[in-house]
């Protein structure tokens, strides 16, 4: 009664697997986090445009000075020097001079070899993040498959235990009639009542499993209402064509790891190329006046600079060694990941084969237990069977039904997992 009232207080919503997949793709937090990681990597890549595009700045500066050198230079920039300004007394002790300068500067990279490899590394990282987002989406689709099957299994558990409750109640009616007729003792009736209590407890737990499975689906869909879902279809055996599939190096997560290795390699090359000189062009256009935001005097400057940091206290040597170690580490991690993935696939294939064999056995065991329970029920009605034997047979039927549906779930899950591992 408590569970029924609790269920009525909650909203029960019918849902299909396609509905769940759609909502997960639109609302799942893990996918959104992965997309933002890609956006961050994309922004890092855009920053590397600086190795090709110019750096342009504009400034307006105002000063007032009596410094002899600055005062003479400011007048010279403004183009207001006169013959009297060369008087040694005025040169040594000038009066206050005001100067306002508007300057436009441009710096154009021409040859920065290390920047080119840094750009390649950023591009590989961005592509790796895009593939990571794709694999995250694939994983969540697989997780939806599993969660939806868990919901189906939970409802099958409720159905089985409700059938067990009906059978136990029927046995209780038979036991009560036999007790009134003097065929059974009170202890036999109590055993039947104990069985009913056990089934009630198991049924309560099965209904809680329905709520747990529904809540997990709500979590995947990022839905905070946490309603109780009912699947549009029942748990059934799925037999897709698996074939002899293997791990593909084009699988998104494996490809992403390969691109990450390429990024480390490019960074190592960039650190090595930092030993080479850089060539940059520069230029500026300047406006000077003794009044703010005016520029009666003008001038420009342009040129090119070849710079070479010959020695930085062995800093670059250590940086190159570190990036080389990270590159070698990434290659080992890639090899280890591929090997581990193949190991996981072999394990999944064996699990699929085991569940297929188990499915045959549990199906046969279910048929045998149902026939045994039918025979014992008929004999019990005729007073030819012990109450304990009937309860054992009834318990066994419920167990075998639960095992059968659990095996269907395991088989379908193994199928889905193999497909997930072998998806390109």
N, C-alpha and C positions, 0 to 999 in steps of 0.2 A: 504493500500500500504506500509506503514511504517513497519507493522508487517511482511508482506511477504518478504520485502527486508531484514529485520533483521533475519528472518528464513533462508533465502538463505545464509546469511553470516555465519550461524552456521551449524555445521555438524549434520545431522539427521541420527540416528542409530536405526535400528530395534533390539530389544532385547527380550529375553524370561525370565521368572521368574527363571528358572534353571540357566541361565547365571548370573543373579544378585546374586543368592544364592552362586554360586561358587566363584565369585569375592569378595563377602563380606567375605566369610570364609577365603579367601587367603589374603585380603588386608585391612580389616576393622581395624581401629586404636584401637577401644575399645577391640577387641579380642586380639590384640597384647599387649595392656596394661595389660589385664587380664593374659595373658601368662607370662609376665615378673613378675607380682605379684606372680604367682605360682613358677617361677624360684627363686625368692627371698626367698619364704617360704621353698623351697627345699634346698637352700643353708643354711638357718638357721637350718634345720634338720640335714644336713651333719655336721654342727659344733658340734652337740651333740655326734658325734662319739668319742669325746675326753674323754667321761666317760669310754670307753672301750680300746681305743688305747693309746699307750705310747706317752709321750712327749720327743723327743730326740733333744738335742742341742750339738753343737760343737763350740769350741772357741780356739783361740790362743792368748796368752797374753805375752807381754814383759815388764819387769820392770828393773829399775836400782835404787839401794837404798843403803843408809848408816845407815838406821834404824837398831839398834842392833838386835831386835827380827826378823825383816824381813830378814836381811842379814843371820843370823844363820839358820832360817827356809829354806831360798832359797838354801843354801849349803846342808842342810840336805835332801831336796827334790831331789837335783841333785846327791846326794850320793858322794859328794867330801869333806866331813869333814875329817880333820886330827887332830892329837893330838895337834898341835899348835893352832888350832882354839879354844881350850878350855882355852887358856891364858886369864885371866881376862882383861888384857889391850886390847886385840883384840876383846873380847866379848863386852866390853863397847864402844870401838871406832873402829868399823870395817872399813876397806876400802870399796870402792864402789863394790857392787856385782851385776852382771847381771843375770837375770833369764828369761827363755822363757818356757812357759807352754802351752801344748796342752791338752785340756780336752774334753772328751765325756761324756755327762750326759744323764741319762734316768730316767723318772718319770712315773711309771705305776700305774694308779688308780686301786684299788682293790674293795673297798666298798665305793660308794658315792650314797646313797639312794636318796637324793634330785635331783642328776643329772639324775637318771633313770626316775623320774616323769617329769623333764624338757624335756627329750627326748620324752616322750609320748605326752606332750603338743605340741612340735614342729611337731610331726608326725600328730596329729589331725589338726593342723593349715595348714600343707601342703596338706592334703587330702581335707580340706575345700576349699582351693584355687583352687584345681583341679575341684571341683564341681562348684565353682563360675565361672570358665572359661567355663564349660559346660553350665551353665545356661545363661551366657552372649551370647554364641553361639545360644542357643534356642531363647532368646529374640530377637536377631538380625534377626533370620529367621522369627520370627513373624513380626518384623518391616519391613522386605522386603515384606512380604505378604501384609501388609497394604499399604506400599508405592507403590507397583506395582498396587494394586487396585485403589489407588488414581490417578495414571497415566491413568489407563483405564477409570476411571470416568471423568477425565479431558477431554479426547478425546471424550467421550460420550457427555459431555457438549458442545464441539465444534460442534459435529454432529447435536445435537438438535438445536443449535442456527443458524447453517447454513441452516437447514430446515426452521427454523422460518424466516430467511432472505429471502429465496426463496418464502415462503408464503406471507411475507410482500411485496416483490417486485411484486408478482402476483396481490395482492390486490391494489397495487399502479397503475398497468396497468389498472385494472378494474375501479379504481376510476378516472383515467385520461380519459378513454373512456366515462364513465358516465358523467363526467364534460363537455366534449366536446359536448355531446348530450343534455346537459342541465338538467340531472337528479340529479346532485349533485352540491352543492355549493363549493366555493373555500375553505371554512373552513374545509369541510370534507376531501378534498384532503390534506390540511395541517396536519390534524390529522393523516392521513396515513403516511405522510412524517416524522412526529414526531416519529411514531412507528418504522419506518425504522432506524432512528437515535438511538433510544433506543436499538434496536437489535444489531446494529453495535457496540455500546458501550459494551453491554454484551458479544458479540462475541470476542471483543478485550480482555476483562477480562478473558474469558474462555481460550483463547490462551496463556495468561500469566500464567494461572494455569497449563497449559501443561509444560511450561518452569520451573515453580516452582517445580512441581512433578519430572521432569527430573533432576533438580539440586539436589534434596534431594536423589534421587537414586545415583547420582554421589558422593555425600557426603558419603553415606553408603559404596560404593565401593572404597572410597578413591581415586577417579579419579578427578583430578584437571582440566580436559578439559571441563567439564560441557557442554556436547553436549545435543541436544534434542533427547530424546528416543521415539520410537514408540513401543507399546506392540505388541507382535506377535499374541496375541489373544484378543478378545474383552471382555468387562465386561459382565458376565453372572451369572445366579443364581447358587449357589453351595449349594447342599443339602447333606452333609455327615451325617453319622449315629452318632449322639452324644450320645444318651442313657442317663442313669442316672449316670453320672460320678461325682466323688467326688475328693477332694484334697487328694493326696497321701503323706504320710510322707516320701516316698522315692524320692519325687521331689528334684532335685539337690540343689536348693537354700535352701529348708527346711532342707535337710540332711546336707548341709554346715553349717547352723546355729546350728544344733545339735552338729556337730563336734567342732564348736567354743566353745560351752558350755562345751564339754568334755575337751577342751584345758584349759579353765579357771579352771575347777575342778582339772586337773593335776597340774597346776601351784600352786593352793592352797595347794595341798598335798606336793608339792616340798618345799614350804615355811615352812610347818610344819616339814618335814623331815630334814630341815636344822638344827634343834636342836640336831640331832644325830651326833655322832662322825664319822670321815672319816678315812679310812685306805688306805694308799698309800705305794707302794714300790719304792725304789730309788736306784740308783747305778751310779758310775762314773769310768772312766778309764783315768789316767793322765800320761802325758809324760813331763819330765823336762830336761832342758839342758841350758848351758850358751851360746849356739849358736842358732840362729834363725832357725826354722823349723827342729830341731833335737830333739831327745829324748832318750838319753842314759839311763836315769833313769826312771823307770816305777812304777806304783802302781795303785791299784784299791780299791774301797770302795762300799759296798752295805749294804742295810738294809731296814727296814720298819718303818713307822711312823703312830701312831694312834693319831690323833689330834681332839680336841673338843673345839669349841668356846662356852664357857659356858654362857657368857653374853656379849652382844654388845650394852649396853646402851638402851635396849628395842627396838632397831631398828628392830630386827626380829619379835617381837610381832606386831609392827605396820604394817610390810610388810605382815604378815600372815592375819591380819585383813583386809587389803586392798584387797588382792587376794580373800578372802572369800566374801567380798562385791561385787567384780566384777563377781564372780561365781554366786551369787544369782541374780545379775542384768541380767546376760546372760540368766538364766533360765526364768526370767520374760519376757525378750525380745523375746525369742523363743515362749513362750506361746502367747504373744501378736501378733507376726507375723503370727502364724498359725491361730489365731482367725480372724485377719484382712484379711488373704488370703481366708478363708471360706466366710467371708462377701463379698469380691470382687467377688467370684464365684457365690454366690446367686444373686448379682447385675447383673452379666454378663448373667446369665440364664434368669433373668427377661427381660433384654434388648433384648435377643435373641427372647423371646416370643413376646415382643412388636413389634419388627421389623418384625416378621413373620405375625402378625396381620396387621401391617401397610402395608406390601407388598400386601396383599389381597385387602385392601381398595384403595391403590394408583393405583393398576392395574385396578380396576373397574372404578376409577375416570378418568384414562387416556382413557379408552374405551369410556366413556360417553362424555368426552370433545372432543375427536376426532370426534365422531358422531355429536355432537352439531355444531362443526366447519364446518363439511361437509354440514350439512343442511343449516346453515347460509350463507355459501359461495354460494350455489346454489340459495338461495333466493335473495342474494345481486346481483347476475348476472341478475336476473329477475327484479331488482329494488324493491323488496319487503322487504328488510332488511336495517336497518339504518347502516351507516358506523361505528358509535360508538359501536353498538352491535357486528358487525363483528370483530372489533379490540379487543374487550373484549374476544370474543371466540378464536381468534387467539392467544392472550396473554395467555389465560388459557391453551390452548393445550401445548404451550412451557413450561409453569410452571409445568404442570402435568407430562410431559415427564422427565423434570429435577428431579422432586420429585420421580418419579418411579425409575430412575437410582440411585438416592441418596439412596433410600430405599434398593435397591439391594446391594449397597456398605455397608450399615449399617448391613444388614442381614449377608452378607459374613464375615464382620469384627467381628460381634458378634460370629459367628461360630468359626472363627479362634482364638478369644480371649478365648473362653471356652476351646478349645483344648489346648491352651498354658497354661492355669491355671491348667488343669488336667493332663498334661503330666508328666510321671514319669521320 
